Amino acid sequence: MNNITLRGGNAPARAYIPELLADTVADKLDTSAVLDLTVDLNGIPRG
């Protein structure tokens, strides 16, 4: 064993949504590391 530890915790993600969404829509934020698939409304179940 390599004595590796993985920890996690709560993140207030919903608090950041309004600011991040505005920056994403305005193309000020590169989301390619997180959002890598674009689908139309009919493709949402597959996406």
C-alpha positions, 0 to 999 in steps of 0.5 A, a space after each residue: 500500500 502507498 498510504 494514499 488518502 482520499 477525502 471529500 466534503 460539502 461544496 456550496 455549489 448552488 451558491 455559485 450557479 448564478 455567477 458561473 452561468 452568467 459567465 458561461 453564457 457570455 462565453 467568459 468561462 471555458 467549461 470544456 473540462 467539465 461540459 464536453 457534450 452538446 445535445 438538443 432537447 430531444 437528445 437530453 435523455 441520451 446526454 
